[in-house]
Amino acid sequence: MTSFVREFYTFVKVRRKFWLLPVFILLLLFGALIVMTQGTVVAPFIYTLF
């Protein structure tokens, strides 16, 4: 996993595509939210947000 992060960082730095960083961070946050709320009590409250 660390090699992916390092490679992604060098890609962004060399190609100057800094707009990809917020997109990638949001995808990670939504993915973590989905994983954390699977089968928990919090799930019904998450569904009301969307």
C-alpha positions as CSV (number, residue, x, y, z in Angstrom):
1,M,0.0,0.0,0.0
2,T,2.8,2.4,0.8
3,S,4.3,1.9,-2.7
4,F,1.0,2.9,-4.2
5,V,0.8,6.1,-2.2
6,R,4.5,6.9,-3.0
7,E,3.9,6.3,-6.7
8,F,0.7,8.3,-6.7
9,Y,2.5,11.2,-5.0
10,T,5.3,11.2,-7.5
11,F,2.8,11.1,-10.4
12,V,0.9,14.1,-9.0
13,K,4.2,16.0,-8.4
14,V,5.8,15.3,-11.8
15,R,2.6,15.7,-13.9
16,R,1.4,18.7,-11.8
17,K,-2.1,17.3,-11.4
18,F,-2.8,18.6,-7.9
19,W,-6.6,18.6,-8.5
20,L,-6.4,14.8,-8.2
21,L,-5.5,15.0,-4.5
22,P,-8.9,16.2,-3.2
23,V,-10.7,13.7,-5.4
24,F,-8.6,10.8,-4.1
25,I,-9.0,11.9,-0.5
26,L,-12.8,12.1,-0.9
27,L,-12.9,8.6,-2.4
28,L,-10.9,7.3,0.5
29,L,-13.2,9.0,3.1
30,F,-16.3,7.6,1.4
31,G,-14.8,4.1,1.2
32,A,-13.9,4.2,4.9
33,L,-17.4,5.4,5.7
34,I,-18.9,2.5,3.8
35,V,-16.6,0.0,5.4
36,M,-17.1,1.4,8.9
37,T,-20.9,1.5,8.8
38,Q,-21.4,-2.0,7.4
39,G,-23.5,-3.9,9.9
40,T,-23.4,-1.3,12.6
41,V,-26.0,0.8,14.4
42,V,-24.8,3.9,12.6
43,A,-26.0,2.7,9.1
44,P,-29.6,4.0,9.3
45,F,-28.3,7.5,10.1
46,I,-25.9,7.5,7.2
47,Y,-28.7,6.6,4.8
48,T,-30.7,9.7,5.9
49,L,-27.8,11.9,4.8
50,F,-28.0,10.7,1.2
